[in-house]
Amino acid sequence: MTARSREVRPAEPGPAPVWDVINGFAAYWALSAAIDLDIFEQLADGPATSAELADATGVSDAADLTLLAQLLTAKGLLDTDGERWSNSAASARFLVPSSAASMVELVRHSPGPKQGWPALASTLRDGRPAAPITDALDALYPALVAATAATQAAVARGVALELRSRGLWDGTGLIVDLGCGSGAWLQSLLAAGAGADPATGAGADPATGADARVGAAADAGAVASAIGVDLPLVLPAAQERLAGHDVTLVAGDYLEADLPSRRAAIVVLAHVLRAESAPRAEALLGRALDLLAEDGVLLVADYFRPPDGASTDTYAAAVHDLTLALTMRASTVGRGITEPTLAAWCATRGAHTVAVVEPVPRQRVHLITSSGGTHGTL
Ligand SMILES: C[S@@+](CC[C@H](N)C(=O)[O-])C[C@H]1O[C@@H](n2cnc3c(N)ncnc32)[C@H](O)[C@@H]1O
């Protein structure tokens, strides 16, 4: 045997990464079918055989139910003793619709408009999604914000505690939420504010207030009051959630809406920058900073994608954030946002992050003040 023939050749790469991606498509639709068939809800009452489950879910052939259940088991979504199926711990918590932590609606809506994905190549060639895809996203927003409301309410509660404990907010003043969605952020912040009483709440019917009440809300001093801005299709969701609170809801583009300058104790930009073009996102950040009173705090919440030029390991660790950014690109002109970009946009306006809170994994919330403030720099 020659020295040459003893050289160790690098192993040929296997196709597993490619199959993982192909199989991800099928796994998504298997989970969607299981949700549509009510499999997780049925199993919330206890384990069942394929025949029992097929009967309960209207599947005509128990062999099909078995096949679907086997794949869901392989994916960690069901367990089996060889005879009966049961929910895995994750499914019991996140896929039973009646569970407090249910992600069922998120499974349906978080990929955005489904027609955006087969059209992704042409979206990237054209530089923007076709108008019907963008329109479909606008139509989807009410369901999307409803699906994320519970999580956002919890995140906002955590942020409110942080603001109060750091002495960044005394619980009073005006709160402005640009792209308020379900109103979950405003609801949690108002509840955390001094004097706010979510049970009785003061204030007029937000459905009738619109722009005319902006001044009134801004003038409230002792307790927190709020203004929420969102698209006309989405505002009814916030109206319902915030009924009875001192909130003015403004329908329209958050870059154009008539809002009081330099008055807000808190401005919220939660999960909105990532869907905008860079110039509009930067303008929106500038607008949010302009709304702040001198000692006000801007909250920017997002799943930040890693900056360009990072390592393979960094991207691997950020697969969720990168997927979300590409999901944005499939139906908007946005490409997600990075933390260095946010810092640069703030710096040119004399503002900076004083703390970052991560109330749920990877969802990061920057607490931003103007650099003239007394809160220090991160
Ligand atoms: C991902 S949702 C986030 C909602 C909310 N901030 C939250 O964190 O739950 C994005 C929101 O921005 C709103 N939005 C998008 N474009 C907008 C615009 N040009 N003006 C006002 N709101 C807009 C959408 O309708 C949607 O409610």
The ligand as a Gaussian input file, in Angstrom:
#p B3LYP/6-31G(d) Opt

LIG

0 1
 C      -46.468000      42.044000      13.548000
 S      -47.783000      43.125000      13.926000
 C      -47.298000      43.715000      15.520000
 C      -48.468000      44.225000      16.320000
 C      -48.128000      44.731000      17.727000
 N      -47.179000      45.815000      17.713000
 C      -47.603000      43.608000      18.562000
 O      -46.411000      43.542000      18.848000
 O      -48.414000      42.751000      18.943000
 C      -47.459000      44.537000      12.898000
 C      -48.545000      45.595000      13.035000
 O      -48.184000      46.749000      12.292000
 C      -49.346000      47.212000      11.621000
 N      -48.944000      48.025000      10.468000
 C      -48.328000      47.603000       9.349000
 N      -48.108000      48.633000       8.517000
 C      -48.613000      49.741000       9.140000
 C      -48.679000      51.110000       8.785000
 N      -48.182000      51.555000       7.620000
 N      -49.256000      51.973000       9.651000
 C      -49.770000      51.525000      10.820000
 N      -49.716000      50.227000      11.222000
 C      -49.150000      49.350000      10.382000
 C      -50.059000      45.944000      11.233000
 O      -51.410000      46.170000      10.896000
 C      -49.885000      45.116000      12.490000
 O      -50.894000      45.349000      13.422000

